[in-house]
Amino acid sequence: MTGTRLLRGAAGVAGFLIAGELLIRYGLGEGLVFPAPSAVLAGAWEILADGVFLEGVVATLANWALGLLIAIAVAVPVGVLLGALPPVERAIRPILEFMRPIPSVAIIPLAILLIPVDELMKVSVIVYASVWPILINTLYGMHDVDPMAKDTLRAFGFGPLAVLARVSLPSAAPFVATGVRIAAGIALVLAVSAELIAGGAAGIGVYVNVAGSGNRMDLMMAATLWAGLLGVVANLALLAGERRLFHWHQVRTEGS
């Protein structure tokens, strides 16, 4: 089944590229500014030998990883605390629901004004965007804990901390992992977006801006393509780790 899905996906991508190539090469897309897919793929191969682009990839991934780690360190404990203390969650929930829908990209100009240090500003925006999916999924995980399991441990004399460590946290862990996987994609989008808007010394977004200003649409699209592929690889890696660590949760979900 997995092999069939991969073949179908590959066929879809190939069909899209062929259609785009024909559209551009035979003048059917007159007025379009996009380069042909073959030029973009050639550019993607070309920039792999470009030290400036590779430096930008390292800079983007560094900000991405740092922002995501900080978001995990903040959102998981807060989510566990709110999930374990329903009165506190009910008091804070309106604030969370007000702030969560605010588009993260929209706060980048405000962050530029408030945080003069370039890298700190980018990491702060990534943290803000990444916190929400992790926090909300952690809360959902805490709410999904089997109350009978908690009552059983209490009946045997276990205290609140023991119940939290032995039942609540293991039960919520798959939800947290899903939140981290979702946040990873969002964090990469914000990392590149912040570089596009704020600029900087290096980064994929900075490279895209420079290529665009030099009218190298092929390199601009090629860098964007690599950014997308990095997001796909990160998602697949986290999904594989999630399935390996929490296979029991997958079985329970399918059986329920």
Buried (B, 14 or more C-beta within 10 A) or exposed (E): EEEEEEEEEEEEEEEEBEEBBEBBEEEEBEEEEBBBBBBBBBBBEEBEEBEEBBBBBEBBBBBBBBBBBBBBEBBBEBBBBBBBEEEEBEEBEEEBEEEEEEEBBEBBEEBBEEBEEBBEBBBBBBBBBBBBBBBBBBBBBBEEBEEEBBEEBBEEEBEEEEBBEBBBBBBBBBBBBBBBBBBBBBBBBBBBBBBBBBBBEBBBBBBBBBBBEEEBBBBBBBBBBBBEEBBEEBBEEBEEEBEEEBEEBEEEEEEE
